[in-house]
Amino acid sequence: VIKVFSEDGTCRSMEVTAGAPARHVCEMLVQKTHALHDDSWSLVELHQHLGLERCLEDHESVVEVQATWPIGGDSRFVFRKNFAKYELFKSSPQSLFPEVMVSSCLDANKGMSHSELIQNFLNSGSCPEIQGFLHLKEVGRKVWKRFYFSLRRSGLYYSTKGTSKDPRHLQYFADLNESNVYFLTHGKKHYGTPTDFSFCIKPYKARSGTKGLKLFCSDPAAKWSCFAKKKKLLHQNPNFPLKNQFRAVRRARLSQQGRSISCFLPQRSMSDNTLVAMDFSGCTGRVIENPNEALTVALEEAYSWRKKTSHRYSLPTPGQGSLLSTTIHRTQPWFHGRISREDTQRLIIQQGLVDGVFLVRESQRNPKGYVLSLCHQQKVKHYLILPSEEEGQLYFTMDDGQTRFADLIQLVEFHQINRGILPCKLRHYCTCVAL
């Protein structure tokens, strides 16, 4: 029997088989909570007293992970979304592996380009060398020092002389095959980290306390924790993540073929490469290749949406339309009410710093306004939504009335299709499930 918590603190006890993998437990929880099934649901191992958490890999045995916890501790499993779970295999790998951080340890690969090294890494499981600067916390001290690290198949090394990779200057530091990689949930509070992008390497034998933990901090652009985690997994089973991805794509295609009821819900996450502007004004549809014409069509579509407002809220009692437009968003899973900016940042970071992850909340500074919080390039940005009224008609806008929406649902649906003033389209909404 295991206990699983949700983000609101509710708990559910479940009986699972001894070898049940994390993916199977997630599927059970999706069915029990009647949640929409997708591949972003994850089981998170959380050590509250240490401020550590990690997303379990699909194949990991949940019971075996629980057996490593100290008796009487506050460790727990948390069921939540993690949109970054398969991002390495969905997006362009080159964007996640900066060229300045990648090189080859093998003489046979010396002539390979950056993209060839990455593809060779993903296809065959061979490990390129990842190098860069990390802040390291010295054992038993509060001091953080900056070292040049190299991540190889044989382990993690740091240079004792600047950026030198000469074997004489490389000092062995950790073996990832005998450890797990965790994120620090409250790094600055618990460990005094110099940046918010912090993680640690925790050996299997380290059951409780901070003894044995190796704490790191990286700059926002460096994705060391992702590298360490994926390299370790590919080294153990090179084909496993790719098999999961192919299985996920096939299941998504099958679900889309039979999805007739939920087709209007804003759940789809499609690559921009699969979307083209179309003109259906004639007898047959045609692809709009001119970018200026496509922009004009998008603006006309937004205007037609605004014109349909009167039909959408054609209620017999005056004033009920505006009342509905100010409250209908409360039924949506992406609306989180009156939460603080700090809680918003935490929620989006926990569910994955992937472009397009968003939520809508009430503004704390403007009592009549709302805020659209959006993740773009691993940063959370906030956009103020203000209500306004013209000729007795209420509308919402983010650009001083240049683009108007009848309600927040229309605003979100529009920006799931069109980028508008935002840096990217809305792709995934943050949601919390009560168990």
C-alpha positions as a Markdown table, in Angstrom:
| # | Residue | x | y | z |
|---|---|---|---|---|
| 1 | Val | 0.0 | 0.0 | 0.0 |
| 2 | Ile | 1.3 | 3.4 | -1.0 |
| 3 | Lys | 0.1 | 6.9 | -0.2 |
| 4 | Val | -0.1 | 9.5 | -3.0 |
| 5 | Phe | -0.7 | 13.2 | -2.3 |
| 6 | Ser | -1.9 | 16.0 | -4.6 |
| 7 | Glu | -0.7 | 19.5 | -4.6 |
| 8 | Asp | -3.6 | 20.7 | -2.4 |
| 9 | Gly | -2.6 | 18.3 | 0.3 |
| 10 | Thr | -5.3 | 15.6 | -0.2 |
| 11 | Cys | -4.2 | 12.0 | 0.0 |
| 12 | Arg | -5.2 | 8.7 | -1.5 |
| 13 | Ser | -4.1 | 5.2 | -0.4 |
| 14 | Met | -3.5 | 2.7 | -3.2 |
| 15 | Glu | -2.7 | -1.0 | -3.3 |
| 16 | Val | -0.1 | -1.8 | -6.0 |
| 17 | Thr | 1.9 | -4.8 | -7.0 |
| 18 | Ala | 5.5 | -5.0 | -5.8 |
| 19 | Gly | 6.9 | -4.3 | -9.3 |
| 20 | Ala | 4.4 | -1.7 | -10.4 |
| 21 | Pro | 6.2 | 1.0 | -12.4 |
| 22 | Ala | 5.5 | 4.7 | -12.0 |
| 23 | Arg | 3.8 | 4.9 | -15.3 |
| 24 | His | 1.2 | 2.2 | -14.3 |
| 25 | Val | 0.5 | 4.0 | -11.0 |
| 26 | Cys | -0.1 | 7.3 | -12.9 |
| 27 | Glu | -2.6 | 5.6 | -15.2 |
| 28 | Met | -4.4 | 4.2 | -12.2 |
| 29 | Leu | -4.6 | 7.7 | -10.6 |
| 30 | Val | -5.8 | 9.2 | -13.8 |
| 31 | Gln | -8.7 | 6.8 | -13.9 |
| 32 | Lys | -9.6 | 7.2 | -10.2 |
| 33 | Thr | -9.6 | 11.0 | -10.5 |
| 34 | His | -11.4 | 11.1 | -13.9 |
| 35 | Ala | -8.6 | 13.3 | -15.2 |
| 36 | Leu | -7.9 | 13.8 | -18.9 |
| 37 | His | -5.3 | 11.2 | -19.9 |
| 38 | Asp | -2.0 | 12.5 | -21.4 |
| 39 | Asp | 1.7 | 11.7 | -21.0 |
| 40 | Ser | 2.5 | 14.6 | -18.8 |
| 41 | Trp | 1.1 | 13.1 | -15.6 |
| 42 | Ser | 4.0 | 12.1 | -13.3 |
| 43 | Leu | 4.7 | 10.7 | -9.9 |
| 44 | Val | 7.1 | 12.9 | -7.9 |
| 45 | Glu | 9.3 | 11.7 | -5.0 |
| 46 | Leu | 9.4 | 14.5 | -2.5 |
| 47 | His | 11.6 | 14.8 | 0.6 |
| 48 | Gln | 10.2 | 17.8 | 2.4 |
| 49 | His | 12.7 | 18.0 | 5.2 |
| 50 | Leu | 15.6 | 18.1 | 2.7 |
| 51 | Gly | 13.7 | 20.3 | 0.1 |
| 52 | Leu | 14.4 | 17.7 | -2.6 |
| 53 | Glu | 12.2 | 16.3 | -5.3 |
| 54 | Arg | 12.5 | 14.4 | -8.6 |
| 55 | Cys | 10.1 | 13.0 | -11.2 |
| 56 | Leu | 10.2 | 9.2 | -11.2 |
| 57 | Glu | 11.1 | 7.6 | -14.5 |
| 58 | Asp | 8.3 | 5.5 | -16.1 |
| 59 | His | 10.0 | 2.2 | -15.5 |
| 60 | Glu | 10.9 | 2.7 | -11.8 |
| 61 | Ser | 9.3 | 0.5 | -9.3 |
| 62 | Val | 7.3 | 2.7 | -6.9 |
| 63 | Val | 7.5 | 0.2 | -4.0 |
| 64 | Glu | 11.3 | -0.1 | -4.4 |
| 65 | Val | 11.6 | 3.7 | -4.2 |
| 66 | Gln | 9.4 | 3.9 | -1.1 |
| 67 | Ala | 11.6 | 1.2 | 0.5 |
| 68 | Thr | 14.6 | 3.5 | 0.4 |
| 69 | Trp | 12.9 | 6.1 | 2.6 |
| 70 | Pro | 13.8 | 6.5 | 6.3 |
| 71 | Ile | 11.1 | 5.1 | 8.7 |
| 72 | Gly | 9.0 | 7.9 | 10.2 |
| 73 | Gly | 10.2 | 10.5 | 7.8 |
| 74 | Asp | 8.1 | 13.0 | 5.9 |
| 75 | Ser | 8.9 | 11.7 | 2.4 |
| 76 | Arg | 6.0 | 11.3 | 0.1 |
| 77 | Phe | 4.7 | 10.7 | -3.5 |
| 78 | Val | 3.0 | 13.6 | -5.2 |
| 79 | Phe | 0.8 | 13.2 | -8.3 |
| 80 | Arg | 1.0 | 16.2 | -10.7 |
| 81 | Lys | 1.8 | 17.3 | -14.2 |
| 82 | Asn | 5.3 | 17.6 | -15.6 |
| 83 | Phe | 5.2 | 19.0 | -19.1 |
| 84 | Ala | 9.0 | 18.8 | -19.3 |
| 85 | Lys | 8.9 | 15.0 | -18.9 |
| 86 | Tyr | 9.4 | 14.2 | -22.7 |
| 87 | Glu | 10.5 | 17.7 | -23.8 |
| 88 | Leu | 13.9 | 16.4 | -24.7 |
| 89 | Phe | 12.4 | 14.1 | -27.4 |
| 90 | Lys | 9.6 | 16.4 | -28.5 |
| 91 | Ser | 11.4 | 19.7 | -29.1 |
| 92 | Ser | 14.6 | 20.3 | -31.0 |
| 93 | Pro | 17.4 | 18.6 | -29.2 |
| 94 | Gln | 19.9 | 21.2 | -30.3 |
| 95 | Ser | 18.0 | 23.9 | -28.3 |
| 96 | Leu | 18.4 | 21.8 | -25.1 |
| 97 | Phe | 22.1 | 21.0 | -25.7 |
| 98 | Pro | 24.0 | 24.3 | -26.2 |
| 99 | Glu | 26.9 | 23.9 | -28.6 |
| 100 | Val | 29.4 | 25.4 | -26.2 |
| 101 | Met | 28.6 | 22.6 | -23.6 |
| 102 | Val | 28.9 | 19.6 | -25.9 |
| 103 | Ser | 32.0 | 17.7 | -27.2 |
| 104 | Ser | 32.9 | 14.1 | -27.9 |
| 105 | Cys | 35.1 | 11.9 | -25.7 |
| 106 | Leu | 35.7 | 9.4 | -28.6 |
| 107 | Asp | 38.3 | 9.9 | -31.3 |
| 108 | Ala | 35.9 | 8.5 | -33.9 |
| 109 | Asn | 33.5 | 11.3 | -33.2 |
| 110 | Lys | 35.9 | 14.2 | -33.2 |
| 111 | Gly | 34.9 | 15.4 | -36.7 |
| 112 | Met | 31.1 | 15.3 | -36.0 |
| 113 | Ser | 29.1 | 18.5 | -35.9 |
| 114 | His | 27.0 | 19.6 | -33.0 |
| 115 | Ser | 23.8 | 18.3 | -34.4 |
| 116 | Glu | 25.4 | 15.0 | -35.4 |
| 117 | Leu | 26.7 | 14.5 | -31.9 |
| 118 | Ile | 23.3 | 15.1 | -30.4 |
| 119 | Gln | 21.6 | 12.7 | -32.9 |
| 120 | Asn | 24.2 | 10.1 | -32.3 |
| 121 | Phe | 23.7 | 10.5 | -28.6 |
| 122 | Leu | 19.9 | 10.0 | -28.8 |
| 123 | Asn | 20.0 | 7.2 | -31.4 |
| 124 | Ser | 22.7 | 5.0 | -30.0 |
| 125 | Gly | 23.0 | 6.1 | -26.3 |
| 126 | Ser | 26.6 | 7.1 | -26.8 |
| 127 | Cys | 27.5 | 9.9 | -24.4 |
| 128 | Pro | 29.0 | 13.2 | -25.6 |
| 129 | Glu | 30.9 | 15.1 | -23.0 |
| 130 | Ile | 28.9 | 17.9 | -21.3 |
| 131 | Gln | 31.1 | 20.7 | -19.8 |
| 132 | Gly | 30.5 | 24.0 | -18.2 |
| 133 | Phe | 30.7 | 26.0 | -15.0 |
| 134 | Leu | 28.7 | 25.0 | -11.9 |
| 135 | His | 28.5 | 26.5 | -8.4 |
| 136 | Leu | 29.4 | 23.8 | -5.8 |
| 137 | Lys | 28.7 | 23.9 | -2.1 |
| 138 | Glu | 31.7 | 22.8 | -0.1 |
| 139 | Val | 31.0 | 20.0 | 2.4 |
| 140 | Gly | 30.3 | 21.2 | 5.9 |
| 141 | Arg | 30.5 | 24.9 | 4.9 |
| 142 | Lys | 28.1 | 27.6 | 3.6 |
| 143 | Val | 30.6 | 28.7 | 0.9 |
| 144 | Trp | 29.7 | 28.1 | -2.8 |
| 145 | Lys | 32.6 | 28.0 | -5.3 |
| 146 | Arg | 32.6 | 27.9 | -9.0 |
| 147 | Phe | 34.2 | 25.0 | -10.8 |
| 148 | Tyr | 34.5 | 23.9 | -14.4 |
| 149 | Phe | 32.8 | 20.4 | -14.6 |
| 150 | Ser | 32.8 | 17.7 | -17.2 |
| 151 | Leu | 30.1 | 15.1 | -17.4 |
| 152 | Arg | 31.2 | 11.8 | -19.0 |
| 153 | Arg | 30.0 | 8.2 | -19.1 |
| 154 | Ser | 32.4 | 7.3 | -16.4 |
| 155 | Gly | 31.2 | 10.0 | -14.0 |
| 156 | Leu | 31.3 | 13.7 | -13.1 |
| 157 | Tyr | 34.7 | 15.5 | -13.0 |
| 158 | Tyr | 35.8 | 19.0 | -12.1 |
| 159 | Ser | 39.0 | 20.8 | -13.2 |
| 160 | Thr | 41.5 | 21.9 | -10.7 |
| 161 | Lys | 43.0 | 24.4 | -13.1 |
| 162 | Gly | 40.5 | 26.7 | -14.8 |
| 163 | Thr | 38.8 | 25.2 | -17.9 |
| 164 | Ser | 41.6 | 22.7 | -18.5 |
| 165 | Lys | 40.4 | 19.2 | -19.5 |
| 166 | Asp | 43.8 | 17.7 | -19.3 |
| 167 | Pro | 43.6 | 14.4 | -17.4 |
| 168 | Arg | 46.2 | 15.7 | -14.9 |
| 169 | His | 43.7 | 18.5 | -13.9 |
| 170 | Leu | 40.5 | 16.5 | -13.8 |
| 171 | Gln | 39.3 | 15.3 | -10.4 |
| 172 | Tyr | 36.7 | 12.6 | -10.1 |
| 173 | Phe | 33.7 | 13.8 | -8.2 |
| 174 | Ala | 30.6 | 11.5 | -8.5 |
| 175 | Asp | 29.3 | 8.4 | -10.1 |
| 176 | Leu | 25.8 | 9.0 | -11.5 |
| 177 | Asn | 25.1 | 5.2 | -11.8 |
| 178 | Glu | 25.0 | 5.0 | -8.0 |
| 179 | Ser | 22.9 | 8.2 | -7.4 |
| 180 | Asn | 19.7 | 10.0 | -8.2 |
| 181 | Val | 19.4 | 13.6 | -9.4 |
| 182 | Tyr | 17.0 | 15.9 | -7.4 |
| 183 | Phe | 15.9 | 19.4 | -7.8 |
| 184 | Leu | 16.0 | 21.7 | -4.8 |
| 185 | Thr | 12.6 | 23.1 | -4.0 |
| 186 | His | 13.7 | 25.8 | -1.6 |
| 187 | Gly | 17.4 | 26.1 | -2.4 |
| 188 | Lys | 17.9 | 29.6 | -1.2 |
| 189 | Lys | 16.0 | 29.1 | 2.1 |
| 190 | His | 17.5 | 25.7 | 3.0 |
| 191 | Tyr | 21.0 | 25.8 | 1.4 |
| 192 | Gly | 21.7 | 29.5 | 0.6 |
| 193 | Thr | 22.0 | 28.8 | -3.2 |
| 194 | Pro | 23.3 | 31.8 | -5.2 |
| 195 | Thr | 20.7 | 31.1 | -8.0 |
| 196 | Asp | 17.2 | 29.6 | -8.3 |
| 197 | Phe | 18.5 | 26.8 | -10.7 |
| 198 | Ser | 19.8 | 24.3 | -8.2 |
| 199 | Phe | 19.9 | 20.5 | -8.0 |
| 200 | Cys | 21.8 | 17.9 | -6.1 |
| 201 | Ile | 23.2 | 14.4 | -6.5 |
| 202 | Lys | 22.0 | 12.0 | -3.8 |
| 203 | Pro | 23.7 | 8.6 | -3.5 |
| 204 | Tyr | 21.4 | 5.6 | -3.1 |
| 205 | Lys | 23.0 | 4.8 | 0.3 |
| 206 | Ala | 22.2 | 8.3 | 1.7 |
| 207 | Arg | 18.9 | 7.6 | 3.4 |
| 208 | Ser | 18.4 | 10.7 | 5.6 |
| 209 | Gly | 20.0 | 14.0 | 6.4 |
| 210 | Thr | 22.2 | 16.1 | 4.2 |
| 211 | Lys | 25.2 | 13.9 | 4.6 |
| 212 | Gly | 26.4 | 12.7 | 1.2 |
| 213 | Leu | 24.4 | 15.2 | -0.8 |
| 214 | Lys | 26.4 | 17.1 | -3.5 |
| 215 | Leu | 24.7 | 20.4 | -4.1 |
| 216 | Phe | 25.0 | 22.4 | -7.3 |
| 217 | Cys | 23.8 | 25.7 | -8.8 |
| 218 | Ser | 23.8 | 26.6 | -12.5 |
| 219 | Asp | 23.0 | 29.6 | -14.6 |
| 220 | Pro | 19.5 | 29.7 | -16.1 |
| 221 | Ala | 20.8 | 28.7 | -19.6 |
| 222 | Ala | 22.6 | 25.6 | -18.3 |
| 223 | Lys | 20.5 | 22.4 | -18.1 |
| 224 | Trp | 22.9 | 20.2 | -16.1 |
| 225 | Ser | 20.3 | 18.4 | -14.1 |
| 226 | Cys | 18.5 | 17.4 | -17.3 |
| 227 | Phe | 21.7 | 16.2 | -18.9 |
| 228 | Ala | 22.8 | 14.1 | -15.9 |
| 229 | Lys | 19.4 | 12.5 | -15.6 |
| 230 | Lys | 19.0 | 11.6 | -19.3 |
| 231 | Lys | 22.6 | 10.5 | -19.7 |
| 232 | Lys | 22.2 | 8.1 | -16.7 |
| 233 | Leu | 18.9 | 6.7 | -18.1 |
| 234 | Leu | 20.3 | 6.2 | -21.6 |
| 235 | His | 23.4 | 4.5 | -20.3 |
| 236 | Gln | 21.3 | 2.0 | -18.4 |
| 237 | Asn | 18.7 | 1.5 | -21.2 |
| 238 | Pro | 19.4 | 3.5 | -24.4 |
| 239 | Asn | 16.1 | 2.7 | -26.1 |
| 240 | Phe | 13.7 | 3.2 | -23.2 |
| 241 | Pro | 12.9 | 6.9 | -23.5 |
| 242 | Leu | 12.5 | 6.6 | -27.2 |
| 243 | Lys | 10.2 | 3.7 | -26.8 |
| 244 | Asn | 8.1 | 5.7 | -24.4 |
| 245 | Gln | 8.0 | 8.6 | -26.9 |
| 246 | Phe | 6.9 | 6.4 | -29.8 |
| 247 | Arg | 4.2 | 4.7 | -27.6 |
| 248 | Ala | 3.0 | 8.2 | -26.4 |
| 249 | Val | 2.7 | 9.4 | -30.0 |
| 250 | Arg | 0.8 | 6.4 | -31.1 |
| 251 | Arg | -1.6 | 6.6 | -28.2 |
| 252 | Ala | -2.1 | 10.4 | -28.9 |
| 253 | Arg | -3.1 | 9.6 | -32.5 |
| 254 | Leu | -5.5 | 6.9 | -31.5 |
| 255 | Ser | -7.1 | 9.1 | -28.9 |
| 256 | Gln | -7.5 | 11.9 | -31.3 |
| 257 | Gln | -9.3 | 9.6 | -33.8 |
| 258 | Gly | -12.0 | 8.7 | -31.3 |
| 259 | Arg | -12.2 | 12.0 | -29.4 |
| 260 | Ser | -15.5 | 13.6 | -30.4 |
| 261 | Ile | -16.7 | 14.9 | -27.1 |
| 262 | Ser | -13.6 | 16.7 | -25.9 |
| 263 | Cys | -12.4 | 18.1 | -29.2 |
| 264 | Phe | -13.5 | 21.6 | -28.1 |
| 265 | Leu | -11.3 | 21.5 | -25.0 |
| 266 | Pro | -8.0 | 23.4 | -25.1 |
| 267 | Gln | -5.9 | 20.2 | -24.5 |
| 268 | Arg | -4.1 | 19.8 | -27.7 |
| 269 | Ser | -0.4 | 20.4 | -28.0 |
| 270 | Met | 0.7 | 20.4 | -31.6 |
| 271 | Ser | 4.0 | 21.4 | -33.2 |
| 272 | Asp | 3.9 | 24.8 | -34.9 |
| 273 | Asn | 5.2 | 23.0 | -38.0 |
| 274 | Thr | 1.9 | 21.1 | -38.4 |
| 275 | Leu | -0.2 | 24.3 | -38.4 |
| 276 | Val | -0.8 | 26.3 | -41.6 |
| 277 | Ala | -3.1 | 29.2 | -42.4 |
| 278 | Met | -6.2 | 28.1 | -44.5 |
| 279 | Asp | -8.8 | 30.0 | -46.5 |
| 280 | Phe | -12.2 | 28.3 | -46.7 |
| 281 | Ser | -14.1 | 31.2 | -48.2 |
| 282 | Gly | -14.3 | 29.4 | -51.6 |
| 283 | Cys | -15.7 | 26.1 | -52.7 |
| 284 | Thr | -12.4 | 24.4 | -51.7 |
| 285 | Gly | -9.9 | 25.3 | -49.1 |
| 286 | Arg | -6.5 | 26.6 | -49.9 |
| 287 | Val | -3.2 | 27.1 | -48.0 |
| 288 | Ile | -2.4 | 30.8 | -47.4 |
| 289 | Glu | 1.3 | 31.2 | -48.2 |
| 290 | Asn | 1.6 | 35.0 | -47.9 |
| 291 | Pro | 2.4 | 35.9 | -44.3 |
| 292 | Asn | 0.7 | 39.3 | -44.6 |
| 293 | Glu | -2.5 | 37.7 | -45.9 |
| 294 | Ala | -2.4 | 35.1 | -43.1 |
| 295 | Leu | -2.1 | 37.9 | -40.5 |
| 296 | Thr | -5.1 | 39.7 | -42.0 |
| 297 | Val | -7.1 | 36.5 | -41.9 |
| 298 | Ala | -6.2 | 36.0 | -38.2 |
| 299 | Leu | -7.3 | 39.6 | -37.3 |
| 300 | Glu | -10.5 | 39.2 | -39.2 |
| 301 | Glu | -11.1 | 35.9 | -37.3 |
| 302 | Ala | -10.6 | 37.7 | -34.0 |
| 303 | Tyr | -13.0 | 40.4 | -35.0 |
| 304 | Ser | -15.7 | 37.8 | -36.0 |
| 305 | Trp | -15.2 | 36.2 | -32.6 |
| 306 | Arg | -16.0 | 39.5 | -30.9 |
| 307 | Lys | -19.1 | 40.0 | -33.1 |
| 308 | Lys | -20.4 | 36.6 | -32.0 |
| 309 | Thr | -20.5 | 37.9 | -28.4 |
| 310 | Ser | -24.1 | 39.1 | -28.6 |
| 311 | His | -25.2 | 35.6 | -29.8 |
| 312 | Arg | -23.1 | 33.9 | -27.2 |
| 313 | Tyr | -24.7 | 35.8 | -24.3 |
| 314 | Ser | -28.2 | 36.5 | -25.7 |
| 315 | Leu | -30.0 | 36.3 | -22.4 |
| 316 | Pro | -33.4 | 37.7 | -21.7 |
| 317 | Thr | -32.5 | 39.6 | -18.6 |
| 318 | Pro | -30.3 | 42.8 | -19.1 |
| 319 | Gly | -27.0 | 42.6 | -17.4 |
| 320 | Gln | -26.8 | 38.9 | -17.1 |
| 321 | Gly | -24.4 | 38.6 | -20.2 |
| 322 | Ser | -21.8 | 40.8 | -18.5 |
| 323 | Leu | -22.2 | 38.9 | -15.3 |
| 324 | Leu | -21.6 | 35.6 | -17.1 |
| 325 | Ser | -18.6 | 37.0 | -18.8 |
| 326 | Thr | -17.0 | 37.9 | -15.5 |
| 327 | Thr | -17.6 | 34.6 | -13.8 |
| 328 | Ile | -17.6 | 31.9 | -16.5 |
| 329 | His | -13.8 | 31.5 | -16.3 |
| 330 | Arg | -14.1 | 30.1 | -12.8 |
| 331 | Thr | -15.2 | 26.8 | -14.3 |
| 332 | Gln | -12.0 | 26.4 | -16.2 |
| 333 | Pro | -9.1 | 24.2 | -15.0 |
| 334 | Trp | -6.5 | 26.9 | -16.0 |
| 335 | Phe | -8.0 | 29.5 | -13.6 |
| 336 | His | -6.4 | 29.4 | -10.2 |
| 337 | Gly | -8.2 | 32.2 | -8.4 |
| 338 | Arg | -6.3 | 34.6 | -6.0 |
| 339 | Ile | -2.9 | 33.0 | -5.7 |
| 340 | Ser | 0.3 | 35.0 | -5.3 |
| 341 | Arg | 3.0 | 35.6 | -7.8 |
| 342 | Glu | 5.4 | 33.5 | -5.8 |
| 343 | Asp | 2.9 | 30.5 | -5.7 |
| 344 | Thr | 2.4 | 31.0 | -9.5 |
| 345 | Gln | 6.2 | 30.8 | -10.1 |
| 346 | Arg | 6.4 | 27.7 | -7.9 |
| 347 | Leu | 3.5 | 25.9 | -9.6 |
| 348 | Ile | 4.8 | 26.6 | -13.2 |
| 349 | Ile | 8.3 | 25.5 | -12.2 |
| 350 | Gln | 7.0 | 22.3 | -10.7 |
| 351 | Gln | 4.9 | 21.4 | -13.7 |
| 352 | Gly | 7.8 | 22.1 | -16.1 |
| 353 | Leu | 9.6 | 25.2 | -17.6 |
| 354 | Val | 8.4 | 24.5 | -21.1 |
| 355 | Asp | 7.3 | 27.2 | -23.6 |
| 356 | Gly | 3.6 | 27.7 | -23.4 |
| 357 | Val | 2.9 | 26.5 | -19.9 |
| 358 | Phe | 0.4 | 29.0 | -18.4 |
| 359 | Leu | -2.3 | 29.8 | -15.9 |
| 360 | Val | -4.7 | 32.7 | -15.3 |
| 361 | Arg | -5.2 | 34.2 | -11.8 |
| 362 | Glu | -6.7 | 37.2 | -10.1 |
| 363 | Ser | -4.4 | 40.2 | -9.8 |
| 364 | Gln | -3.4 | 41.1 | -6.3 |
| 365 | Arg | -2.4 | 44.7 | -7.2 |
| 366 | Asn | -5.5 | 45.5 | -9.4 |
| 367 | Pro | -8.7 | 44.2 | -7.7 |
| 368 | Lys | -10.6 | 44.2 | -11.0 |
| 369 | Gly | -7.9 | 42.8 | -13.2 |
| 370 | Tyr | -6.5 | 39.3 | -14.0 |
| 371 | Val | -3.0 | 38.1 | -14.8 |
| 372 | Leu | -1.9 | 35.6 | -17.5 |
| 373 | Ser | 1.3 | 33.9 | -16.3 |
| 374 | Leu | 3.2 | 32.3 | -19.1 |
| 375 | Cys | 6.5 | 30.3 | -19.3 |
| 376 | His | 8.8 | 31.3 | -22.2 |
| 377 | Gln | 12.5 | 30.3 | -22.5 |
| 378 | Gln | 12.5 | 29.0 | -18.9 |
| 379 | Lys | 11.3 | 32.3 | -17.5 |
| 380 | Val | 7.8 | 33.0 | -16.1 |
| 381 | Lys | 6.3 | 36.2 | -17.5 |
| 382 | His | 3.1 | 37.9 | -16.3 |
| 383 | Tyr | 0.6 | 39.8 | -18.5 |
| 384 | Leu | -2.1 | 42.0 | -17.0 |
| 385 | Ile | -5.6 | 41.5 | -18.3 |
| 386 | Leu | -7.9 | 44.5 | -17.7 |
| 387 | Pro | -11.7 | 44.6 | -18.0 |
| 388 | Ser | -13.3 | 47.6 | -19.8 |
| 389 | Glu | -16.7 | 48.7 | -21.0 |
| 390 | Glu | -17.8 | 50.3 | -24.2 |
| 391 | Glu | -21.4 | 51.1 | -25.2 |
| 392 | Gly | -22.6 | 48.9 | -22.3 |
| 393 | Gln | -20.5 | 45.9 | -23.5 |
| 394 | Leu | -17.9 | 44.4 | -21.2 |
| 395 | Tyr | -14.7 | 43.1 | -22.8 |
| 396 | Phe | -11.2 | 42.1 | -21.6 |
| 397 | Thr | -7.9 | 43.2 | -23.1 |
| 398 | Met | -4.1 | 42.9 | -22.7 |
| 399 | Asp | -3.1 | 45.6 | -25.1 |
| 400 | Asp | -5.1 | 48.7 | -24.1 |
| 401 | Gly | -8.1 | 47.7 | -26.1 |
| 402 | Gln | -6.5 | 47.0 | -29.5 |
| 403 | Thr | -7.6 | 43.3 | -29.2 |
| 404 | Arg | -10.8 | 42.7 | -27.2 |
| 405 | Phe | -12.4 | 39.5 | -25.9 |
| 406 | Ala | -15.8 | 38.9 | -24.5 |
| 407 | Asp | -14.5 | 36.8 | -21.6 |
| 408 | Leu | -11.3 | 35.1 | -20.4 |
| 409 | Ile | -12.2 | 31.8 | -22.1 |
| 410 | Gln | -12.3 | 33.6 | -25.4 |
| 411 | Leu | -8.9 | 35.3 | -24.6 |
| 412 | Val | -7.3 | 31.9 | -23.8 |
| 413 | Glu | -8.7 | 30.1 | -26.8 |
| 414 | Phe | -7.6 | 32.8 | -29.1 |
| 415 | His | -4.0 | 32.7 | -27.8 |
| 416 | Gln | -3.9 | 29.0 | -28.1 |
| 417 | Ile | -4.2 | 29.5 | -31.8 |
| 418 | Asn | -2.6 | 32.9 | -32.3 |
| 419 | Arg | 0.4 | 34.2 | -30.5 |
| 420 | Gly | -0.8 | 37.8 | -30.5 |
| 421 | Ile | 1.3 | 40.0 | -28.2 |
| 422 | Leu | 2.6 | 37.0 | -26.3 |
| 423 | Pro | 6.1 | 35.6 | -27.0 |
| 424 | Cys | 4.6 | 32.1 | -27.8 |
| 425 | Lys | 1.2 | 30.4 | -28.0 |
| 426 | Leu | -0.5 | 28.9 | -24.9 |
| 427 | Arg | 0.2 | 25.2 | -25.0 |
| 428 | His | -0.3 | 23.6 | -21.6 |
| 429 | Tyr | -2.3 | 24.9 | -18.7 |
| 430 | Cys | -1.3 | 24.3 | -15.1 |
| 431 | Thr | -3.8 | 22.2 | -13.2 |
| 432 | Cys | -4.2 | 20.6 | -9.8 |
| 433 | Val | -6.1 | 17.4 | -9.2 |
| 434 | Ala | -7.7 | 16.6 | -5.8 |
| 435 | Leu | -7.3 | 12.9 | -4.9 |
